Amino acid sequence: MARPGHARSRPLLEEDEDEEAEDPVDAMILRTGCAAQHRELQECMAARQDWRHCQPQVRAFGECMARRQ
């Protein structure tokens, strides 16, 4: 038996379009010019599941963001 909340129906198409609207954090990262470093960090995190294994990407993203401020 499914747990409550896991049997939700798929949202309507209009709601899907709203969800695809640009995320404010993503927009901010794009404006900084650090999107590539952020993407590499996200990919590492997805693959490794532990930020400690992604220190080169963490440092690269942090350095890029620091240069932009």
All heavy atoms as TSV, in Angstrom:
chain	resi	resn	atom	element	x	y	z
A	1	MET	N	N	0.843	-1.176	0.000
A	1	MET	CA	C	0.000	0.000	0.000
A	1	MET	C	C	0.888	1.240	0.000
A	1	MET	O	O	1.857	1.328	0.736
A	1	MET	CB	C	-0.895	-0.028	1.234
A	1	MET	CG	C	-1.822	1.145	1.329
A	1	MET	SD	S	-2.920	0.833	2.738
A	1	MET	CE	C	-3.908	2.257	2.604
A	2	ALA	N	N	0.539	2.195	-0.825
A	2	ALA	CA	C	1.334	3.422	-0.926
A	2	ALA	C	C	1.126	4.292	0.296
A	2	ALA	O	O	0.051	4.325	0.888
A	2	ALA	CB	C	0.930	4.199	-2.180
A	3	ARG	N	N	2.177	4.975	0.676
A	3	ARG	CA	C	2.082	5.889	1.808
A	3	ARG	C	C	1.318	7.135	1.392
A	3	ARG	O	O	1.315	7.503	0.219
A	3	ARG	CB	C	3.479	6.268	2.273
A	3	ARG	CG	C	4.231	5.074	2.798
A	3	ARG	CD	C	5.529	5.427	3.437
A	3	ARG	NE	N	6.187	6.614	2.925
A	3	ARG	CZ	C	7.487	6.805	2.906
A	3	ARG	NH1	N	8.279	5.861	3.343
A	3	ARG	NH2	N	8.019	7.901	2.455
A	4	PRO	N	N	0.680	7.808	2.341
A	4	PRO	CA	C	-0.044	9.032	2.000
A	4	PRO	C	C	0.891	10.039	1.351
A	4	PRO	O	O	2.043	10.191	1.744
A	4	PRO	CB	C	-0.522	9.549	3.365
A	4	PRO	CG	C	-0.512	8.360	4.259
A	4	PRO	CD	C	0.571	7.458	3.736
A	5	GLY	N	N	0.377	10.712	0.326
A	5	GLY	CA	C	1.161	11.723	-0.357
A	5	GLY	C	C	1.944	11.176	-1.533
A	5	GLY	O	O	2.446	11.930	-2.342
A	6	HIS	N	N	2.033	9.859	-1.664
A	6	HIS	CA	C	2.788	9.282	-2.767
A	6	HIS	C	C	1.894	8.873	-3.922
A	6	HIS	O	O	2.389	8.436	-4.939
A	6	HIS	CB	C	3.589	8.074	-2.285
A	6	HIS	CG	C	4.739	8.478	-1.443
A	6	HIS	ND1	N	6.000	8.585	-1.936
A	6	HIS	CD2	C	4.816	8.835	-0.140
A	6	HIS	CE1	C	6.808	8.978	-0.975
A	6	HIS	NE2	N	6.116	9.139	0.127
A	7	ALA	N	N	0.625	9.027	-3.770
A	7	ALA	CA	C	-0.305	8.628	-4.820
A	7	ALA	C	C	-0.919	9.847	-5.486
A	7	ALA	O	O	-2.008	9.791	-6.020
A	7	ALA	CB	C	-1.397	7.737	-4.240
A	8	ARG	N	N	-0.181	10.952	-5.467
A	8	ARG	CA	C	-0.705	12.173	-6.079
A	8	ARG	C	C	-0.796	12.009	-7.585
A	8	ARG	O	O	0.004	11.324	-8.200
A	8	ARG	CB	C	0.197	13.360	-5.776
A	8	ARG	CG	C	0.263	13.685	-4.319
A	8	ARG	CD	C	1.103	14.886	-4.104
A	8	ARG	NE	N	2.472	14.601	-4.548
A	8	ARG	CZ	C	3.466	15.442	-4.494
A	8	ARG	NH1	N	3.272	16.646	-4.045
A	8	ARG	NH2	N	4.669	15.118	-4.910
A	9	SER	N	N	-1.774	12.678	-8.165
A	9	SER	CA	C	-1.878	12.654	-9.615
A	9	SER	C	C	-0.903	13.672	-10.194
A	9	SER	O	O	-0.476	14.611	-9.528
A	9	SER	CB	C	-3.308	12.980	-10.053
A	9	SER	OG	O	-3.635	14.297	-9.645
A	10	ARG	N	N	-0.550	13.505	-11.440
A	10	ARG	CA	C	0.379	14.410	-12.113
A	10	ARG	C	C	-0.273	15.779	-12.246
A	10	ARG	O	O	-1.433	15.888	-12.582
A	10	ARG	CB	C	0.721	13.842	-13.484
A	10	ARG	CG	C	1.696	14.699	-14.234
A	10	ARG	CD	C	2.620	13.822	-15.057
A	10	ARG	NE	N	3.388	14.619	-15.963
A	10	ARG	CZ	C	4.524	15.221	-15.614
A	10	ARG	NH1	N	4.970	15.111	-14.409
A	10	ARG	NH2	N	5.202	15.917	-16.483
A	11	PRO	N	N	0.475	16.874	-11.993
A	11	PRO	CA	C	-0.096	18.211	-12.107
A	11	PRO	C	C	-0.544	18.506	-13.528
A	11	PRO	O	O	-0.064	17.892	-14.485
A	11	PRO	CB	C	1.059	19.140	-11.720
A	11	PRO	CG	C	2.117	18.284	-11.164
A	11	PRO	CD	C	1.841	16.879	-11.573
A	12	LEU	N	N	-1.433	19.456	-13.651
A	12	LEU	CA	C	-1.900	19.882	-14.964
A	12	LEU	C	C	-0.753	20.505	-15.743
A	12	LEU	O	O	0.225	20.981	-15.178
A	12	LEU	CB	C	-3.026	20.909	-14.812
A	12	LEU	CG	C	-4.278	20.412	-14.098
A	12	LEU	CD1	C	-5.236	21.563	-13.867
A	12	LEU	CD2	C	-4.938	19.314	-14.905
A	13	LEU	N	N	-0.887	20.575	-17.067
A	13	LEU	CA	C	0.157	21.111	-17.930
A	13	LEU	C	C	0.522	22.535	-17.526
A	13	LEU	O	O	1.684	22.902	-17.496
A	13	LEU	CB	C	-0.300	21.062	-19.392
A	13	LEU	CG	C	0.698	21.582	-20.421
A	13	LEU	CD1	C	1.999	20.789	-20.340
A	13	LEU	CD2	C	0.127	21.502	-21.810
A	14	GLU	N	N	-0.467	23.353	-17.193
A	14	GLU	CA	C	-0.188	24.739	-16.810
A	14	GLU	C	C	0.709	24.785	-15.576
A	14	GLU	O	O	1.608	25.614	-15.498
A	14	GLU	CB	C	-1.496	25.482	-16.528
A	14	GLU	CG	C	-2.353	25.650	-17.754
A	14	GLU	CD	C	-3.733	26.184	-17.415
A	14	GLU	OE1	O	-4.151	26.095	-16.250
A	14	GLU	OE2	O	-4.381	26.689	-18.342
A	15	GLU	N	N	0.482	23.918	-14.620
A	15	GLU	CA	C	1.320	23.887	-13.421
A	15	GLU	C	C	2.731	23.436	-13.770
A	15	GLU	O	O	3.689	23.930	-13.210
A	15	GLU	CB	C	0.700	22.973	-12.360
A	15	GLU	CG	C	-0.577	23.532	-11.775
A	15	GLU	CD	C	-1.209	22.576	-10.786
A	15	GLU	OE1	O	-0.521	21.652	-10.322
A	15	GLU	OE2	O	-2.395	22.750	-10.486
A	16	ASP	N	N	2.868	22.493	-14.712
A	16	ASP	CA	C	4.190	22.054	-15.141
A	16	ASP	C	C	4.966	23.219	-15.736
A	16	ASP	O	O	6.151	23.375	-15.490
A	16	ASP	CB	C	4.089	20.946	-16.186
A	16	ASP	CG	C	3.816	19.588	-15.578
A	16	ASP	OD1	O	3.960	19.446	-14.345
A	16	ASP	OD2	O	3.454	18.668	-16.334
A	17	GLU	N	N	4.302	24.049	-16.536
A	17	GLU	CA	C	4.972	25.188	-17.144
A	17	GLU	C	C	5.441	26.163	-16.075
A	17	GLU	O	O	6.521	26.737	-16.179
A	17	GLU	CB	C	4.053	25.871	-18.149
A	17	GLU	CG	C	3.819	25.019	-19.395
A	17	GLU	CD	C	2.778	25.610	-20.325
A	17	GLU	OE1	O	2.264	26.697	-20.023
A	17	GLU	OE2	O	2.487	24.968	-21.343
A	18	ASP	N	N	4.638	26.369	-15.028
A	18	ASP	CA	C	5.041	27.248	-13.941
A	18	ASP	C	C	6.271	26.704	-13.230
A	18	ASP	O	O	7.154	27.452	-12.844
A	18	ASP	CB	C	3.906	27.430	-12.924
A	18	ASP	CG	C	2.762	28.270	-13.469
A	18	ASP	OD1	O	2.980	28.988	-14.464
A	18	ASP	OD2	O	1.661	28.194	-12.904
A	19	GLU	N	N	6.323	25.384	-13.046
A	19	GLU	CA	C	7.451	24.768	-12.371
A	19	GLU	C	C	8.720	24.890	-13.193
A	19	GLU	O	O	9.813	24.883	-12.660
A	19	GLU	CB	C	7.160	23.299	-12.073
A	19	GLU	CG	C	6.135	23.107	-10.978
A	19	GLU	CD	C	5.828	21.650	-10.732
A	19	GLU	OE1	O	6.573	20.787	-11.233
A	19	GLU	OE2	O	4.836	21.379	-10.050
A	20	GLU	N	N	8.585	24.994	-14.514
A	20	GLU	CA	C	9.739	25.111	-15.382
A	20	GLU	C	C	10.233	26.546	-15.482
A	20	GLU	O	O	11.249	26.799	-16.108
A	20	GLU	CB	C	9.420	24.554	-16.766
A	20	GLU	CG	C	9.236	23.047	-16.757
A	20	GLU	CD	C	8.867	22.496	-18.117
A	20	GLU	OE1	O	8.917	23.255	-19.096
A	20	GLU	OE2	O	8.520	21.317	-18.190
A	21	ALA	N	N	9.543	27.491	-14.862
A	21	ALA	CA	C	9.998	28.870	-14.856
A	21	ALA	C	C	11.369	28.911	-14.195
A	21	ALA	O	O	11.686	28.108	-13.329
A	21	ALA	CB	C	9.008	29.749	-14.106
A	22	GLU	N	N	12.167	29.868	-14.612
A	22	GLU	CA	C	13.553	29.926	-14.131
A	22	GLU	C	C	13.613	30.098	-12.626
A	22	GLU	O	O	12.961	30.949	-12.044
A	22	GLU	CB	C	14.278	31.071	-14.823
A	22	GLU	CG	C	15.746	31.069	-14.573
A	22	GLU	CD	C	16.467	32.038	-15.468
A	22	GLU	OE1	O	15.996	33.167	-15.614
A	22	GLU	OE2	O	17.496	31.645	-16.005
A	23	ASP	N	N	14.420	29.278	-12.007
A	23	ASP	CA	C	14.644	29.333	-10.569
A	23	ASP	C	C	15.479	30.580	-10.268
A	23	ASP	O	O	16.454	30.846	-10.967
A	23	ASP	CB	C	15.388	28.066	-10.155
A	23	ASP	CG	C	15.653	27.999	-8.674
A	23	ASP	OD1	O	16.444	28.822	-8.188
A	23	ASP	OD2	O	15.081	27.118	-8.025
A	24	PRO	N	N	15.122	31.345	-9.237
A	24	PRO	CA	C	15.884	32.561	-8.923
A	24	PRO	C	C	17.353	32.292	-8.610
A	24	PRO	O	O	18.221	33.081	-8.967
A	24	PRO	CB	C	15.179	33.143	-7.696
A	24	PRO	CG	C	13.911	32.400	-7.539
A	24	PRO	CD	C	13.977	31.170	-8.376
A	25	VAL	N	N	17.641	31.165	-7.980
A	25	VAL	CA	C	19.038	30.835	-7.671
A	25	VAL	C	C	19.793	30.526	-8.958
A	25	VAL	O	O	20.913	30.996	-9.165
A	25	VAL	CB	C	19.125	29.655	-6.674
A	25	VAL	CG1	C	20.564	29.218	-6.480
A	25	VAL	CG2	C	18.490	30.039	-5.355
A	26	ASP	N	N	19.165	29.755	-9.853
A	26	ASP	CA	C	19.800	29.458	-11.139
A	26	ASP	C	C	20.046	30.741	-11.927
A	26	ASP	O	O	21.105	30.909	-12.547
A	26	ASP	CB	C	18.948	28.495	-11.965
A	26	ASP	CG	C	18.948	27.085	-11.402
A	26	ASP	OD1	O	19.876	26.743	-10.637
A	26	ASP	OD2	O	18.016	26.327	-11.723
A	27	ALA	N	N	19.080	31.645	-11.902
A	27	ALA	CA	C	19.234	32.911	-12.611
A	27	ALA	C	C	20.402	33.712	-12.038
A	27	ALA	O	O	21.195	34.293	-12.791
A	27	ALA	CB	C	17.938	33.721	-12.525
A	28	MET	N	N	20.531	33.737	-10.730
A	28	MET	CA	C	21.628	34.467	-10.090
A	28	MET	C	C	22.971	33.851	-10.478
A	28	MET	O	O	23.919	34.566	-10.818
A	28	MET	CB	C	21.452	34.436	-8.567
A	28	MET	CG	C	22.494	35.206	-7.789
A	28	MET	SD	S	24.002	34.324	-7.311
A	28	MET	CE	C	23.375	32.954	-6.402
A	29	ILE	N	N	23.044	32.531	-10.479
A	29	ILE	CA	C	24.294	31.858	-10.831
A	29	ILE	C	C	24.650	32.134	-12.291
A	29	ILE	O	O	25.816	32.382	-12.614
A	29	ILE	CB	C	24.209	30.351	-10.528
A	29	ILE	CG1	C	24.161	30.141	-9.010
A	29	ILE	CG2	C	25.384	29.604	-11.137
A	29	ILE	CD1	C	23.832	28.744	-8.580
A	30	LEU	N	N	23.673	32.123	-13.163
A	30	LEU	CA	C	23.936	32.438	-14.563
A	30	LEU	C	C	24.491	33.850	-14.713
A	30	LEU	O	O	25.415	34.073	-15.500
A	30	LEU	CB	C	22.658	32.289	-15.393
A	30	LEU	CG	C	22.259	30.860	-15.741
A	30	LEU	CD1	C	20.878	30.838	-16.380
A	30	LEU	CD2	C	23.291	30.242	-16.674
A	31	ARG	N	N	23.954	34.794	-13.955
A	31	ARG	CA	C	24.430	36.187	-14.040
A	31	ARG	C	C	25.861	36.328	-13.541
A	31	ARG	O	O	26.573	37.227	-13.975
A	31	ARG	CB	C	23.507	37.114	-13.258
A	31	ARG	CG	C	22.183	37.372	-13.943
A	31	ARG	CD	C	21.423	38.513	-13.296
A	31	ARG	NE	N	21.115	38.267	-11.900
A	31	ARG	CZ	C	20.018	37.670	-11.445
A	31	ARG	NH1	N	19.101	37.257	-12.291
A	31	ARG	NH2	N	19.835	37.506	-10.146
A	32	THR	N	N	26.307	35.460	-12.655
A	32	THR	CA	C	27.660	35.570	-12.123
A	32	THR	C	C	28.707	35.068	-13.109
A	32	THR	O	O	29.877	35.395	-12.971
A	32	THR	CB	C	27.831	34.752	-10.821
A	32	THR	OG1	O	27.695	33.364	-11.123
A	32	THR	CG2	C	26.865	35.200	-9.754
A	33	GLY	N	N	28.292	34.249	-14.049
A	33	GLY	CA	C	29.249	33.649	-14.963
A	33	GLY	C	C	29.859	32.366	-14.409
A	33	GLY	O	O	30.831	31.861	-14.958
A	34	CYS	N	N	29.304	31.843	-13.322
A	34	CYS	CA	C	29.845	30.641	-12.673
A	34	CYS	C	C	28.968	29.409	-12.921
A	34	CYS	O	O	29.066	28.425	-12.185
A	34	CYS	CB	C	29.982	30.887	-11.168
A	34	CYS	SG	S	31.114	32.233	-10.767
A	35	ALA	N	N	28.151	29.459	-13.949
A	35	ALA	CA	C	27.220	28.354	-14.199
A	35	ALA	C	C	27.947	27.051	-14.510
A	35	ALA	O	O	27.516	25.980	-14.075
A	35	ALA	CB	C	26.255	28.717	-15.326
A	36	ALA	N	N	29.058	27.119	-15.230
A	36	ALA	CA	C	29.787	25.895	-15.579
A	36	ALA	C	C	30.335	25.224	-14.320
A	36	ALA	O	O	30.224	23.998	-14.163
A	36	ALA	CB	C	30.917	26.208	-16.557
A	37	GLN	N	N	30.906	26.024	-13.434
A	37	GLN	CA	C	31.441	25.466	-12.192
A	37	GLN	C	C	30.324	24.894	-11.326
A	37	GLN	O	O	30.482	23.852	-10.692
A	37	GLN	CB	C	32.210	26.535	-11.409
A	37	GLN	CG	C	33.476	26.970	-12.068
A	37	GLN	CD	C	33.269	28.100	-13.076
A	37	GLN	OE1	O	32.161	28.412	-13.488
A	37	GLN	NE2	N	34.363	28.710	-13.476
A	38	HIS	N	N	29.186	25.580	-11.295
A	38	HIS	CA	C	28.042	25.108	-10.516
A	38	HIS	C	C	27.533	23.782	-11.077
A	38	HIS	O	O	27.248	22.848	-10.325
A	38	HIS	CB	C	26.936	26.165	-10.524
A	38	HIS	CG	C	25.785	25.812	-9.659
A	38	HIS	ND1	N	24.577	25.405	-10.172
A	38	HIS	CD2	C	25.651	25.796	-8.313
A	38	HIS	CE1	C	23.749	25.155	-9.178
A	38	HIS	NE2	N	24.370	25.378	-8.039
A	39	ARG	N	N	27.456	23.699	-12.403
A	39	ARG	CA	C	26.989	22.458	-13.037
A	39	ARG	C	C	27.940	21.307	-12.718
A	39	ARG	O	O	27.509	20.200	-12.396
A	39	ARG	CB	C	26.867	22.638	-14.547
A	39	ARG	CG	C	26.377	21.390	-15.262
A	39	ARG	CD	C	26.280	21.551	-16.778
A	39	ARG	NE	N	27.277	22.409	-17.390
A	39	ARG	CZ	C	28.553	22.063	-17.612
A	39	ARG	NH1	N	28.988	20.880	-17.240
A	39	ARG	NH2	N	29.389	22.891	-18.195
A	40	GLU	N	N	29.252	21.556	-12.788
A	40	GLU	CA	C	30.229	20.511	-12.470
A	40	GLU	C	C	30.086	20.053	-11.015
A	40	GLU	O	O	30.178	18.854	-10.730
A	40	GLU	CB	C	31.643	21.015	-12.736
A	40	GLU	CG	C	31.941	21.161	-14.208
A	40	GLU	CD	C	33.295	21.788	-14.476
A	40	GLU	OE1	O	34.110	21.898	-13.529
A	40	GLU	OE2	O	33.530	22.159	-15.629
A	41	LEU	N	N	29.858	20.995	-10.123
A	41	LEU	CA	C	29.658	20.647	-8.717
A	41	LEU	C	C	28.393	19.815	-8.547
A	41	LEU	O	O	28.399	18.795	-7.851
A	41	LEU	CB	C	29.587	21.920	-7.863
A	41	LEU	CG	C	29.279	21.723	-6.379
A	41	LEU	CD1	C	30.263	20.759	-5.730
A	41	LEU	CD2	C	29.281	23.064	-5.671
A	42	GLN	N	N	27.309	20.206	-9.199
A	42	GLN	CA	C	26.061	19.442	-9.106
A	42	GLN	C	C	26.242	18.026	-9.660
A	42	GLN	O	O	25.732	17.064	-9.088
A	42	GLN	CB	C	24.939	20.157	-9.865
A	42	GLN	CG	C	24.435	21.382	-9.154
A	42	GLN	CD	C	23.307	22.021	-9.917
A	42	GLN	OE1	O	23.364	22.177	-11.134
A	42	GLN	NE2	N	22.271	22.409	-9.198
A	43	GLU	N	N	26.959	17.906	-10.779
A	43	GLU	CA	C	27.176	16.585	-11.365
A	43	GLU	C	C	28.001	15.702	-10.426
A	43	GLU	O	O	27.710	14.519	-10.269
A	43	GLU	CB	C	27.861	16.723	-12.722
A	43	GLU	CG	C	26.943	17.280	-13.786
A	43	GLU	CD	C	27.659	17.586	-15.088
A	43	GLU	OE1	O	28.903	17.407	-15.170
A	43	GLU	OE2	O	26.983	18.028	-16.033
A	44	CYS	N	N	29.024	16.285	-9.811
A	44	CYS	CA	C	29.835	15.523	-8.858
A	44	CYS	C	C	28.977	15.079	-7.675
A	44	CYS	O	O	29.037	13.923	-7.256
A	44	CYS	CB	C	31.015	16.359	-8.381
A	44	CYS	SG	S	32.087	15.484	-7.215
A	45	MET	N	N	28.181	15.999	-7.156
A	45	MET	CA	C	27.322	15.671	-6.012
A	45	MET	C	C	26.340	14.560	-6.370
A	45	MET	O	O	26.089	13.666	-5.561
A	45	MET	CB	C	26.565	16.911	-5.543
A	45	MET	CG	C	27.442	17.923	-4.855
A	45	MET	SD	S	27.958	17.378	-3.234
A	45	MET	CE	C	26.386	17.224	-2.438
A	46	ALA	N	N	25.799	14.607	-7.567
A	46	ALA	CA	C	24.849	13.571	-7.981
A	46	ALA	C	C	25.549	12.213	-8.095
A	46	ALA	O	O	24.983	11.190	-7.707
A	46	ALA	CB	C	24.208	13.951	-9.310
A	47	ALA	N	N	26.772	12.233	-8.585
A	47	ALA	CA	C	27.500	10.979	-8.782
A	47	ALA	C	C	28.052	10.429	-7.469
A	47	ALA	O	O	27.999	9.223	-7.218
A	47	ALA	CB	C	28.642	11.192	-9.777
A	48	ARG	N	N	28.596	11.307	-6.637
A	48	ARG	CA	C	29.307	10.861	-5.442
A	48	ARG	C	C	28.450	10.854	-4.178
A	48	ARG	O	O	28.792	10.189	-3.205
A	48	ARG	CB	C	30.539	11.737	-5.194
A	48	ARG	CG	C	31.509	11.821	-6.370
A	48	ARG	CD	C	32.179	10.495	-6.722
A	48	ARG	NE	N	32.996	9.940	-5.692
A	48	ARG	CZ	C	34.279	10.163	-5.512
A	48	ARG	NH1	N	34.921	10.963	-6.311
A	48	ARG	NH2	N	34.931	9.593	-4.522
A	49	GLN	N	N	27.381	11.665	-4.158
A	49	GLN	CA	C	26.456	11.728	-3.018
A	49	GLN	C	C	27.116	12.221	-1.732
A	49	GLN	O	O	26.633	11.943	-0.642
A	49	GLN	CB	C	25.804	10.362	-2.766
A	49	GLN	CG	C	24.992	9.842	-3.926
A	49	GLN	CD	C	23.735	10.633	-4.163
A	49	GLN	OE1	O	22.983	10.894	-3.245
A	49	GLN	NE2	N	23.511	11.044	-5.399
A	50	ASP	N	N	28.253	12.919	-1.858
A	50	ASP	CA	C	28.950	13.406	-0.671
A	50	ASP	C	C	29.846	14.567	-1.100
A	50	ASP	O	O	30.794	14.368	-1.867
A	50	ASP	CB	C	29.786	12.281	-0.060
A	50	ASP	CG	C	30.410	12.661	1.281
A	50	ASP	OD1	O	30.488	13.867	1.597
A	50	ASP	OD2	O	30.832	11.744	2.000
A	51	TRP	N	N	29.562	15.760	-0.604
A	51	TRP	CA	C	30.305	16.952	-1.011
A	51	TRP	C	C	31.787	16.847	-0.677
A	51	TRP	O	O	32.623	17.471	-1.314
A	51	TRP	CB	C	29.703	18.212	-0.388
A	51	TRP	CG	C	29.809	18.249	1.112
A	51	TRP	CD1	C	28.915	17.769	2.015
A	51	TRP	CD2	C	30.886	18.791	1.871
A	51	TRP	NE1	N	29.359	17.964	3.290
A	51	TRP	CE2	C	30.568	18.605	3.237
A	51	TRP	CE3	C	32.089	19.417	1.552
A	51	TRP	CZ2	C	31.412	19.015	4.260
A	51	TRP	CZ3	C	32.917	19.823	2.587
A	51	TRP	CH2	C	32.576	19.627	3.917
A	52	ARG	N	N	32.133	16.030	0.292
A	52	ARG	CA	C	33.548	15.892	0.662
A	52	ARG	C	C	34.374	15.276	-0.458
A	52	ARG	O	O	35.577	15.490	-0.541
A	52	ARG	CB	C	33.677	15.068	1.945
A	52	ARG	CG	C	33.081	15.798	3.149
A	52	ARG	CD	C	33.038	14.923	4.353
A	52	ARG	NE	N	32.043	13.860	4.126
A	52	ARG	CZ	C	31.648	13.004	5.043
A	52	ARG	NH1	N	32.170	13.031	6.252
A	52	ARG	NH2	N	30.743	12.099	4.763
A	53	HIS	N	N	33.728	14.518	-1.331
A	53	HIS	CA	C	34.424	13.919	-2.469
A	53	HIS	C	C	34.505	14.880	-3.648
A	53	HIS	O	O	35.086	14.535	-4.674
A	53	HIS	CB	C	33.724	12.627	-2.917
A	53	HIS	CG	C	33.759	11.560	-1.880
A	53	HIS	ND1	N	34.882	10.805	-1.636
A	53	HIS	CD2	C	32.814	11.130	-1.008
A	53	HIS	CE1	C	34.626	9.946	-0.663
A	53	HIS	NE2	N	33.380	10.117	-0.264
A	54	CYS	N	N	33.906	16.051	-3.506
A	54	CYS	CA	C	33.823	17.015	-4.610
A	54	CYS	C	C	34.570	18.307	-4.288
A	54	CYS	O	O	34.219	19.374	-4.775
A	54	CYS	CB	C	32.349	17.321	-4.917
A	54	CYS	SG	S	31.383	15.862	-5.361
A	55	GLN	N	N	35.604	18.219	-3.463
A	55	GLN	CA	C	36.310	19.425	-3.024
A	55	GLN	C	C	36.894	20.257	-4.156
A	55	GLN	O	O	36.809	21.485	-4.101
A	55	GLN	CB	C	37.377	19.067	-1.992
A	55	GLN	CG	C	36.785	18.700	-0.644
A	55	GLN	CD	C	35.859	19.779	-0.115
A	55	GLN	OE1	O	36.298	20.883	0.191
A	55	GLN	NE2	N	34.579	19.471	-0.040
A	56	PRO	N	N	37.455	19.671	-5.206
A	56	PRO	CA	C	37.949	20.528	-6.298
A	56	PRO	C	C	36.826	21.360	-6.930
A	56	PRO	O	O	37.015	22.539	-7.220
A	56	PRO	CB	C	38.542	19.535	-7.307
A	56	PRO	CG	C	38.864	18.321	-6.494
A	56	PRO	CD	C	37.816	18.267	-5.416
A	57	GLN	N	N	35.646	20.759	-7.097
A	57	GLN	CA	C	34.515	21.474	-7.673
A	57	GLN	C	C	33.980	22.521	-6.705
A	57	GLN	O	O	33.594	23.616	-7.113
A	57	GLN	CB	C	33.404	20.498	-8.075
A	57	GLN	CG	C	33.790	19.559	-9.193
A	57	GLN	CD	C	34.521	18.311	-8.731
A	57	GLN	OE1	O	34.928	18.161	-7.584
A	57	GLN	NE2	N	34.715	17.385	-9.649
A	58	VAL	N	N	33.948	22.196	-5.408
A	58	VAL	CA	C	33.501	23.151	-4.395
A	58	VAL	C	C	34.413	24.366	-4.415
A	58	VAL	O	O	33.949	25.516	-4.438
A	58	VAL	CB	C	33.478	22.511	-2.982
A	58	VAL	CG1	C	33.274	23.561	-1.910
A	58	VAL	CG2	C	32.405	21.438	-2.893
A	59	ARG	N	N	35.732	24.118	-4.439
A	59	ARG	CA	C	36.692	25.229	-4.446
A	59	ARG	C	C	36.570	26.067	-5.711
A	59	ARG	O	O	36.603	27.292	-5.656
A	59	ARG	CB	C	38.119	24.700	-4.301
A	59	ARG	CG	C	38.461	24.375	-2.880
A	59	ARG	CD	C	39.956	24.077	-2.712
A	59	ARG	NE	N	40.097	23.000	-1.745
A	59	ARG	CZ	C	40.232	21.717	-2.032
A	59	ARG	NH1	N	40.295	21.314	-3.274
A	59	ARG	NH2	N	40.322	20.819	-1.076
A	60	ALA	N	N	36.444	25.418	-6.865
A	60	ALA	CA	C	36.343	26.143	-8.138
A	60	ALA	C	C	35.098	27.025	-8.158
A	60	ALA	O	O	35.163	28.188	-8.575
A	60	ALA	CB	C	36.322	25.159	-9.306
A	61	PHE	N	N	33.988	26.499	-7.686
A	61	PHE	CA	C	32.757	27.285	-7.660
A	61	PHE	C	C	32.885	28.433	-6.665
A	61	PHE	O	O	32.530	29.579	-6.974
A	61	PHE	CB	C	31.558	26.395	-7.333
A	61	PHE	CG	C	30.257	27.136	-7.278
A	61	PHE	CD1	C	29.784	27.825	-8.374
A	61	PHE	CD2	C	29.480	27.134	-6.129
A	61	PHE	CE1	C	28.576	28.514	-8.343
A	61	PHE	CE2	C	28.282	27.802	-6.082
A	61	PHE	CZ	C	27.833	28.492	-7.185
A	62	GLY	N	N	33.420	28.161	-5.493
A	62	GLY	CA	C	33.594	29.195	-4.481
A	62	GLY	C	C	34.518	30.298	-4.953
A	62	GLY	O	O	34.251	31.489	-4.746
A	63	GLU	N	N	35.628	29.933	-5.604
A	63	GLU	CA	C	36.558	30.933	-6.120
A	63	GLU	C	C	35.915	31.773	-7.209
A	63	GLU	O	O	36.118	32.988	-7.264
A	63	GLU	CB	C	37.829	30.254	-6.628
A	63	GLU	CG	C	38.682	29.685	-5.517
A	63	GLU	CD	C	39.790	28.769	-6.018
A	63	GLU	OE1	O	39.924	28.588	-7.252
A	63	GLU	OE2	O	40.528	28.236	-5.172
A	64	CYS	N	N	35.165	31.134	-8.081
A	64	CYS	CA	C	34.474	31.879	-9.139
A	64	CYS	C	C	33.489	32.868	-8.536
A	64	CYS	O	O	33.460	34.033	-8.925
A	64	CYS	CB	C	33.751	30.903	-10.080
A	64	CYS	SG	S	32.944	31.731	-11.465
A	65	MET	N	N	32.706	32.424	-7.571
A	65	MET	CA	C	31.727	33.309	-6.939
A	65	MET	C	C	32.431	34.455	-6.213
A	65	MET	O	O	31.972	35.602	-6.259
A	65	MET	CB	C	30.829	32.524	-5.982
A	65	MET	CG	C	29.888	31.560	-6.670
A	65	MET	SD	S	28.698	32.350	-7.755
A	65	MET	CE	C	27.616	33.091	-6.531
A	66	ALA	N	N	33.554	34.181	-5.557
A	66	ALA	CA	C	34.286	35.221	-4.842
A	66	ALA	C	C	34.810	36.274	-5.808
A	66	ALA	O	O	34.805	37.481	-5.490
A	66	ALA	CB	C	35.435	34.599	-4.059
A	67	ARG	N	N	35.259	35.859	-6.982
A	67	ARG	CA	C	35.749	36.819	-7.990
A	67	ARG	C	C	34.631	37.717	-8.495
A	67	ARG	O	O	34.867	38.842	-8.899
A	67	ARG	CB	C	36.368	36.075	-9.173
A	67	ARG	CG	C	37.719	35.489	-8.887
A	67	ARG	CD	C	38.383	35.002	-10.176
A	67	ARG	NE	N	37.591	34.020	-10.913
A	67	ARG	CZ	C	37.709	32.701	-10.780
A	67	ARG	NH1	N	38.586	32.201	-9.929
A	67	ARG	NH2	N	36.969	31.886	-11.510
A	68	ARG	N	N	33.412	37.215	-8.489
A	68	ARG	CA	C	32.273	37.956	-9.041
A	68	ARG	C	C	31.678	38.946	-8.051
A	68	ARG	O	O	30.869	39.774	-8.412
A	68	ARG	CB	C	31.174	37.009	-9.502
A	68	ARG	CG	C	31.611	35.976	-10.514
A	68	ARG	CD	C	32.166	36.624	-11.757
A	68	ARG	NE	N	32.371	35.648	-12.798
A	68	ARG	CZ	C	33.512	35.437	-13.404
A	68	ARG	NH1	N	34.574	36.106	-13.092
A	68	ARG	NH2	N	33.619	34.552	-14.372
A	69	GLN	N	N	32.066	38.852	-6.783
A	69	GLN	CA	C	31.467	39.750	-5.773
A	69	GLN	C	C	32.294	40.979	-5.542
A	69	GLN	O	O	33.405	41.118	-5.829
A	69	GLN	CB	C	31.273	38.999	-4.469
A	69	GLN	CG	C	30.217	37.934	-4.611
A	69	GLN	CD	C	29.924	37.244	-3.301
A	69	GLN	OE1	O	30.476	37.584	-2.259
A	69	GLN	NE2	N	29.056	36.252	-3.342
